[in-house]
Amino acid sequence: MGIYSTYVLPRLINLTMQNTLAAAERTRFVPFASGKVLEVGIGSGLNIPFYSPDIETLVGLDPSVELWKLAHKRTAAAPFPIEYLGLSGEHIPLEDKTFDTVVTTWTLCTIPDPVTALKEMRRVLKQDGRLIFVEHGLAADRRVQVWQNRLNPLWNQIAGGCNLNRRIDTLISEAGFRISQIDTGYLKGLKPFSFLYKGLARPE
């Protein structure tokens, strides 16, 4: 990995994802988490302040050690124990039916094999557990989709493997989840980058 992807990109991600629009979505969805929680794509820990203090424990999964280093102030302030695993989501080395909640925010766009990762999330969830997701992806507007597809090859290279054109609800369903709540729509900003899928799902 080069200097840009190892050192510069993590700091850019940490900075840009602290915006107020993203924080509003974290405020809305992250507090639904309860019990023993797995966060896939924990990054620099931006969700940590939004979790309920009643959480039993949080396990954070992310392949970027450099991003995780930027989380130290947030982890130190957390009122619950946190364990970090420096791995991608396609292979989660944890036992079946371990977690009450799995959280993924702005993550499924980047995981190389998102369906395999989601199947792993379903495997480690308890049968009555819940997946919380806030993800950007393929827009509903065909004209925006055209631009997403055009921009995606370049964006993928400069944004660490991020994809603009993944149909998040389809990926979640293909992995064996039943979506119980979903909201979609644009945040303020350029439409190819700002179409969100937000909601809750349970294992089938």
Backbone bond lengths (Angstrom), bond angles and torsions (degrees), N, CA, C in turn:
res aa  C-N    CA-C-N  psi(-1)  N-CA   C-N-CA  omega(-1)  CA-C   N-CA-C  phi
1 M - - - 1.468 - - 1.522 109.69 -
2 G 1.342 117.24 142.07 1.438 121.28 -178.19 1.515 112.68 -84.34
3 I 1.326 114.75 176.19 1.466 120.28 -179.87 1.521 111.05 -60.96
4 Y 1.350 116.78 -40.79 1.467 120.08 -178.59 1.525 111.24 -59.85
5 S 1.333 117.39 -52.88 1.461 120.69 -175.18 1.521 112.81 -71.37
6 T 1.329 116.84 -29.66 1.462 120.16 -176.44 1.522 112.70 -84.32
7 Y 1.342 117.31 -40.62 1.463 120.34 -171.91 1.528 114.31 -116.03
8 V 1.343 117.55 -40.37 1.467 120.08 -175.97 1.521 111.39 -78.82
9 L 1.332 117.53 -50.32 1.462 121.44 -176.49 1.527 113.16 -58.19
10 P 1.340 120.24 -44.90 1.477 118.34 178.03 1.518 113.52 -56.69
11 R 1.312 117.53 -37.81 1.466 120.28 179.47 1.518 111.72 -71.49
12 L 1.319 117.04 -35.16 1.463 120.48 175.51 1.527 110.93 -65.59
13 I 1.331 116.17 -43.19 1.463 120.01 178.75 1.519 110.71 -62.69
14 N 1.323 116.60 -45.82 1.463 120.97 179.44 1.525 111.29 -59.18
15 L 1.318 117.06 -40.28 1.462 121.01 -178.07 1.523 111.39 -72.39
16 T 1.328 117.27 -50.31 1.469 119.99 -174.36 1.522 112.36 -68.69
17 M 1.328 118.38 -30.57 1.459 120.34 -177.40 1.515 113.41 -83.43
18 Q 1.326 117.40 5.34 1.457 120.97 174.75 1.521 112.29 -92.85
19 N 1.332 117.52 10.24 1.469 120.30 -176.77 1.533 111.37 -67.68
20 T 1.318 115.38 160.45 1.469 121.01 -173.89 1.529 112.41 -68.00
21 L 1.324 117.93 -30.98 1.464 120.11 179.12 1.523 110.98 -66.70
22 A 1.327 116.67 -43.55 1.466 120.05 176.89 1.524 110.43 -65.41
23 A 1.331 116.41 -39.74 1.466 120.20 179.34 1.523 111.49 -61.27
24 A 1.330 117.39 -35.89 1.465 120.52 178.96 1.524 111.02 -64.47
25 E 1.332 116.89 -38.22 1.468 119.79 177.93 1.523 111.11 -71.03
26 R 1.323 116.98 -37.75 1.470 119.92 175.25 1.533 109.98 -61.20
27 T 1.323 116.40 -43.49 1.461 121.56 179.79 1.522 111.16 -60.03
28 R 1.313 116.35 -35.57 1.453 120.71 -176.61 1.520 112.73 -76.67
29 F 1.345 118.58 -38.45 1.455 120.35 -168.96 1.524 115.21 -109.12
30 V 1.318 119.20 -38.26 1.471 120.81 -174.91 1.531 112.42 -59.35
31 P 1.347 120.09 -36.36 1.466 118.82 179.63 1.529 114.93 -63.92
32 F 1.333 118.63 -11.88 1.466 120.10 174.56 1.526 111.86 -67.81
33 A 1.321 117.64 -18.47 1.467 121.23 -178.34 1.524 110.52 -66.89
34 S 1.331 115.18 144.65 1.470 119.73 179.74 1.518 109.57 -151.84
35 G 1.329 115.21 162.47 1.452 121.36 175.71 1.514 113.31 68.64
36 K 1.310 115.68 -136.50 1.459 121.88 177.80 1.523 107.95 -89.58
37 V 1.337 116.66 122.72 1.468 121.94 -168.56 1.522 110.67 -119.01
38 L 1.325 115.31 136.45 1.459 122.70 169.60 1.517 107.79 -111.71
39 E 1.324 117.11 123.94 1.460 120.69 173.25 1.525 108.83 -108.05
40 V 1.311 116.61 116.42 1.458 122.24 179.06 1.528 108.18 -93.17
41 G 1.334 115.69 120.39 1.455 120.81 -174.02 1.516 111.30 84.39
42 I 1.323 116.77 46.66 1.467 120.46 -175.73 1.517 112.16 -68.89
43 G 1.336 117.64 -21.45 1.464 120.78 174.19 1.515 113.01 56.04
44 S 1.338 115.65 -125.82 1.465 121.16 179.97 1.524 112.09 -95.32
45 G 1.321 116.35 19.41 1.463 120.27 173.65 1.509 115.59 74.77
46 L 1.329 117.79 27.45 1.464 119.90 -175.84 1.525 113.04 -66.21
47 N 1.333 117.52 -22.24 1.471 119.76 177.26 1.521 113.17 -80.31
48 I 1.309 117.52 -19.00 1.470 120.78 -170.95 1.524 113.02 -54.10
49 P 1.335 120.89 -45.87 1.470 119.44 -179.04 1.526 114.41 -65.44
50 F 1.328 117.70 -13.57 1.457 120.84 -175.75 1.522 113.13 -95.47
51 Y 1.342 117.44 -7.62 1.459 120.09 178.22 1.520 110.93 -74.07
52 S 1.317 115.59 150.29 1.448 120.99 174.37 1.533 109.93 -66.15
53 P 1.333 118.21 142.26 1.473 119.66 176.73 1.520 112.97 -67.53
54 D 1.326 117.09 -9.68 1.458 120.89 -179.36 1.521 112.95 -83.03
55 I 1.333 117.64 -1.21 1.467 120.21 179.40 1.523 109.68 -62.85
56 E 1.318 115.30 139.47 1.467 120.83 -178.36 1.532 111.09 -72.73
57 T 1.321 116.04 -50.74 1.455 121.53 178.81 1.523 108.58 -160.99
58 L 1.342 116.35 154.59 1.456 122.21 178.69 1.522 109.04 -124.69
59 V 1.330 116.29 126.30 1.461 122.11 172.49 1.526 107.00 -108.30
60 G 1.325 116.37 123.89 1.450 121.24 -178.77 1.516 111.17 -108.99
61 L 1.318 116.27 129.50 1.464 122.35 -178.50 1.526 108.44 -114.55
62 D 1.327 117.15 127.30 1.462 120.54 176.70 1.535 108.78 -166.80
63 P 1.347 117.50 134.58 1.466 118.91 -178.61 1.519 114.22 -76.08
64 S 1.344 118.07 -13.27 1.466 121.03 -176.37 1.526 111.18 -92.09
65 V 1.305 115.98 100.09 1.462 120.66 177.19 1.531 110.14 -65.10
66 E 1.335 116.36 -34.81 1.468 119.94 179.91 1.525 111.06 -64.04
67 L 1.323 117.35 -40.61 1.466 119.47 175.82 1.521 110.69 -62.82
68 W 1.335 116.53 -43.42 1.452 120.17 -177.53 1.521 111.26 -63.29
69 K 1.323 118.14 -33.15 1.461 120.73 178.09 1.526 111.43 -60.03
70 L 1.333 116.76 -27.49 1.459 121.20 -179.59 1.529 112.23 -78.28
71 A 1.329 116.76 -3.73 1.466 120.98 -177.29 1.517 113.27 -92.72
72 H 1.331 119.02 1.80 1.470 120.03 -166.89 1.534 113.53 -60.34
73 K 1.338 117.84 -37.71 1.470 119.19 179.89 1.524 111.10 -67.86
74 R 1.312 116.17 -37.32 1.468 119.89 -179.65 1.531 110.95 -71.17
75 T 1.311 116.85 -40.20 1.466 119.13 179.04 1.520 110.90 -67.18
76 A 1.330 116.51 -37.38 1.461 120.00 -179.65 1.525 112.04 -65.02
77 A 1.329 116.54 -30.30 1.466 120.73 -177.50 1.524 112.91 -89.11
78 A 1.325 118.03 -8.52 1.468 121.01 -176.09 1.524 111.33 -69.41
79 P 1.334 118.06 138.30 1.467 121.14 -179.63 1.532 112.95 -87.72
80 F 1.330 117.58 15.59 1.457 121.65 179.95 1.520 108.13 -140.70
81 P 1.333 118.49 157.48 1.459 120.99 -179.41 1.527 111.50 -71.15
82 I 1.343 115.78 144.85 1.457 122.16 -179.94 1.519 109.04 -129.37
83 E 1.328 115.47 133.42 1.461 122.18 175.24 1.519 108.16 -118.58
84 Y 1.325 116.55 136.51 1.461 121.21 -179.11 1.523 110.49 -111.07
85 L 1.338 115.87 135.33 1.459 123.06 173.97 1.523 108.42 -121.71
86 G 1.315 117.53 119.62 1.460 122.04 -176.09 1.512 112.50 -83.65
87 L 1.331 116.80 65.48 1.460 122.33 -174.08 1.520 110.48 -137.56
88 S 1.337 115.43 158.89 1.457 121.16 170.59 1.520 109.11 -80.95
89 G 1.338 116.62 173.30 1.454 119.79 -171.63 1.513 116.29 -85.40
90 E 1.344 118.39 -7.57 1.463 119.37 -174.89 1.528 113.61 -71.68
91 H 1.316 116.66 -22.00 1.470 119.76 175.58 1.525 107.78 -137.17
92 I 1.317 115.38 107.88 1.464 121.41 -178.47 1.528 107.55 -104.02
93 P 1.332 118.43 110.47 1.463 121.35 -172.98 1.536 112.76 -81.40
94 L 1.332 115.08 56.57 1.453 121.49 -178.38 1.521 108.88 -133.13
95 E 1.316 116.55 159.09 1.460 121.15 -172.87 1.528 111.99 -72.98
96 D 1.318 115.20 155.88 1.462 121.83 176.39 1.528 110.68 -59.33
97 K 1.326 114.68 146.32 1.473 122.44 171.00 1.531 111.77 51.51
98 T 1.327 115.54 49.38 1.463 122.01 -177.72 1.524 112.64 -98.02
99 F 1.333 118.12 -32.08 1.465 121.52 -167.16 1.526 112.64 -110.06
100 D 1.334 113.78 146.46 1.466 120.83 174.55 1.529 110.86 -82.04
101 T 1.329 116.29 -31.04 1.460 121.08 -176.41 1.520 109.93 -142.73
102 V 1.341 115.93 139.78 1.461 121.99 167.24 1.522 107.60 -118.22
103 V 1.321 116.21 134.29 1.466 122.39 -178.81 1.518 109.44 -119.44
104 T 1.328 116.30 133.66 1.456 121.31 174.20 1.519 109.07 -139.83
105 T 1.334 116.72 120.40 1.461 121.84 -179.70 1.522 109.57 -130.57
106 W 1.326 116.34 125.25 1.463 122.42 -179.45 1.540 110.82 49.16
107 T 1.321 115.61 48.00 1.469 122.40 -173.82 1.516 113.05 -127.23
108 L 1.328 117.83 -43.40 1.461 121.35 -175.44 1.526 112.31 -64.48
109 C 1.312 116.79 -17.17 1.463 120.74 176.82 1.522 111.82 -68.15
110 T 1.317 117.98 -23.29 1.464 122.19 -170.01 1.520 113.81 -109.98
111 I 1.318 118.55 -29.64 1.466 120.73 -178.30 1.535 108.91 -58.86
112 P 1.326 118.56 127.41 1.465 120.74 -176.33 1.527 114.46 -55.45
113 D 1.338 117.21 -40.70 1.468 121.29 -179.79 1.531 108.01 -124.46
114 P 1.337 117.55 83.88 1.465 119.59 -172.32 1.518 114.68 -66.39
115 V 1.338 118.55 -32.91 1.462 119.59 -179.68 1.523 110.58 -67.80
116 T 1.335 117.17 -43.22 1.465 119.89 175.90 1.518 110.97 -59.98
117 A 1.344 116.89 -42.18 1.466 120.52 178.46 1.526 111.05 -63.01
118 L 1.317 117.23 -42.36 1.461 120.31 179.23 1.527 111.67 -66.19
119 K 1.319 117.33 -35.36 1.460 119.98 175.36 1.527 111.04 -64.21
120 E 1.325 116.30 -36.72 1.462 120.31 175.27 1.532 110.76 -65.73
121 M 1.321 116.80 -40.32 1.466 120.20 177.12 1.520 110.35 -61.92
122 R 1.335 116.15 -42.33 1.468 119.63 178.27 1.528 110.47 -64.06
123 R 1.315 117.02 -39.08 1.470 120.76 -179.22 1.523 111.73 -61.01
124 V 1.327 117.35 -42.02 1.471 119.65 -175.69 1.527 112.96 -85.64
125 L 1.332 117.24 -7.11 1.457 120.62 175.84 1.526 110.98 -80.12
126 K 1.312 116.13 142.72 1.458 120.40 169.81 1.523 108.99 -64.59
127 Q 1.317 116.55 158.51 1.461 120.33 -176.22 1.525 111.66 -59.69
128 D 1.330 116.93 -33.40 1.459 120.35 178.12 1.532 111.56 -99.34
129 G 1.341 116.36 17.13 1.460 120.65 179.91 1.514 112.19 -77.78
130 R 1.337 114.88 177.93 1.456 119.64 -173.56 1.518 111.08 -138.86
131 L 1.320 115.65 138.57 1.461 123.01 171.76 1.525 108.30 -98.60
132 I 1.336 115.47 128.24 1.463 121.94 174.95 1.523 107.20 -109.49
133 F 1.325 117.82 127.53 1.456 119.67 -177.74 1.527 111.95 -134.71
134 V 1.324 115.43 138.78 1.461 123.79 169.23 1.521 105.12 -135.73
135 E 1.312 117.29 107.21 1.459 121.65 -170.79 1.526 111.11 -139.07
136 H 1.327 116.49 145.58 1.464 118.44 172.36 1.518 108.68 -95.97
137 G 1.345 115.98 154.77 1.455 118.41 -177.41 1.509 112.55 -175.84
138 L 1.326 115.24 -154.56 1.456 122.36 -173.37 1.525 110.98 -62.46
139 A 1.313 116.44 127.70 1.459 121.89 -178.26 1.521 111.81 -74.30
140 A 1.319 116.07 162.14 1.463 121.28 177.35 1.524 111.62 -79.61
141 D 1.314 116.85 -25.81 1.466 123.14 -177.24 1.526 109.76 -82.08
142 R 1.342 116.43 122.05 1.457 121.06 -177.81 1.532 112.36 -58.21
143 R 1.320 117.02 -37.56 1.467 119.77 -179.55 1.527 111.27 -65.51
144 V 1.304 116.44 -36.06 1.465 119.89 176.91 1.523 110.39 -71.43
145 Q 1.321 116.77 -38.21 1.465 120.78 177.56 1.531 111.32 -57.05
146 V 1.334 116.01 -41.23 1.463 120.00 179.31 1.522 110.49 -57.67
147 W 1.322 116.74 -44.33 1.464 120.32 179.49 1.524 111.59 -69.98
148 Q 1.316 116.95 -36.54 1.465 119.29 176.77 1.525 110.92 -60.84
149 N 1.320 116.39 -44.07 1.466 120.25 179.93 1.526 111.62 -66.76
150 R 1.328 117.30 -35.85 1.457 120.70 178.66 1.524 111.75 -68.97
151 L 1.318 115.73 -41.50 1.458 120.76 -175.41 1.524 113.31 -80.63
152 N 1.334 116.63 -21.57 1.460 119.72 -169.46 1.526 115.21 -57.64
153 P 1.344 119.93 -43.59 1.472 117.99 -178.65 1.535 113.30 -58.59
154 L 1.330 117.05 -43.17 1.462 120.50 178.94 1.526 110.95 -70.42
155 W 1.335 115.78 -45.18 1.464 120.05 -179.39 1.531 110.80 -60.23
156 N 1.308 116.86 -40.22 1.454 121.84 179.30 1.522 111.44 -57.88
157 Q 1.337 116.52 -37.53 1.460 121.39 -178.39 1.523 112.09 -73.63
158 I 1.325 117.33 -41.07 1.469 119.30 -173.95 1.531 112.92 -88.92
159 A 1.347 116.67 -15.17 1.469 120.11 -175.03 1.519 112.26 -112.01
160 G 1.317 117.08 27.69 1.461 120.50 171.99 1.504 115.29 68.80
161 G 1.332 117.35 32.76 1.455 120.50 178.75 1.512 114.73 92.70
162 C 1.332 117.76 4.64 1.460 121.71 178.80 1.528 110.38 -67.29
163 N 1.336 115.94 139.47 1.459 122.57 177.87 1.523 110.54 -116.39
164 L 1.325 115.81 137.59 1.461 121.50 -178.61 1.527 112.72 -88.20
165 N 1.325 117.77 -16.90 1.463 120.62 -163.88 1.528 114.46 -120.73
166 R 1.310 117.77 33.95 1.461 119.96 175.14 1.526 110.51 -92.01
167 R 1.328 115.81 136.01 1.462 121.96 179.34 1.536 107.23 -87.55
168 I 1.301 116.02 94.08 1.464 121.72 -167.86 1.533 112.37 -63.17
169 D 1.328 117.60 -42.36 1.467 118.72 -178.39 1.527 111.92 -64.16
170 T 1.329 116.38 -36.24 1.466 120.26 177.53 1.524 111.21 -66.11
171 L 1.330 116.70 -42.36 1.464 120.43 179.20 1.526 110.84 -61.13
172 I 1.316 116.88 -43.29 1.463 121.20 -179.21 1.523 110.76 -63.61
173 S 1.322 116.58 -43.90 1.466 120.64 179.33 1.529 111.44 -66.30
174 E 1.330 117.18 -40.92 1.466 121.03 179.96 1.523 111.77 -61.78
175 A 1.322 116.75 -27.20 1.462 120.93 -178.33 1.531 112.75 -84.07
176 G 1.326 117.85 -0.76 1.458 119.93 175.64 1.514 114.76 98.62
177 F 1.327 117.32 21.70 1.457 121.39 174.75 1.530 110.36 -100.96
178 R 1.310 115.38 152.58 1.460 122.45 170.35 1.530 107.66 -108.05
179 I 1.308 117.00 115.76 1.467 120.94 -178.67 1.526 108.94 -76.08
180 S 1.318 116.67 119.89 1.461 121.62 -178.32 1.522 112.49 -96.71
181 Q 1.325 116.91 -21.38 1.461 121.23 177.72 1.519 108.21 -152.32
182 I 1.325 117.20 133.85 1.461 120.00 175.98 1.527 109.95 -149.45
183 D 1.312 114.78 136.04 1.457 122.69 171.96 1.518 107.22 -122.77
184 T 1.319 116.93 139.91 1.452 120.87 176.58 1.516 109.47 -130.87
185 G 1.323 116.03 154.87 1.456 120.12 177.93 1.511 110.95 157.42
186 Y 1.318 114.62 173.77 1.456 121.43 -176.87 1.526 111.33 -90.80
187 L 1.314 115.90 138.49 1.451 120.68 161.88 1.526 107.86 -80.59
188 K 1.305 117.04 168.07 1.456 119.92 173.96 1.529 109.07 -64.09
189 G 1.318 115.48 140.30 1.456 119.31 -179.60 1.508 110.97 130.22
190 L 1.313 116.59 -171.93 1.454 122.16 -179.00 1.526 109.53 -66.55
191 K 1.313 117.04 126.58 1.461 121.65 -172.28 1.524 114.33 -60.79
192 P 1.334 121.49 -36.48 1.465 118.64 179.65 1.527 114.02 -62.15
193 F 1.340 116.23 -19.35 1.467 120.40 -175.77 1.529 113.28 -107.50
194 S 1.321 118.19 -3.27 1.466 118.35 -164.22 1.522 115.54 -125.84
195 F 1.341 118.57 12.35 1.457 119.05 178.74 1.529 109.22 -83.63
196 L 1.326 116.80 122.26 1.465 122.40 -174.48 1.520 112.96 -110.02
197 Y 1.331 114.50 146.86 1.459 124.29 167.08 1.521 106.23 -114.76
198 K 1.326 117.88 122.54 1.463 120.98 -174.77 1.528 109.07 -134.76
199 G 1.325 116.17 131.76 1.454 115.52 178.38 1.508 115.39 170.96
200 L 1.329 114.21 -159.73 1.463 123.50 -174.84 1.518 109.08 -131.65
201 A 1.322 116.29 146.83 1.467 120.96 177.15 1.524 109.34 -146.58
202 R 1.325 114.74 157.92 1.463 121.32 178.72 1.539 110.08 -128.52
203 P 1.327 117.09 154.21 1.466 118.38 176.20 1.518 111.48 -61.98
204 E 1.331 116.48 140.23 1.468 120.69 175.88 1.529 109.73 -67.52
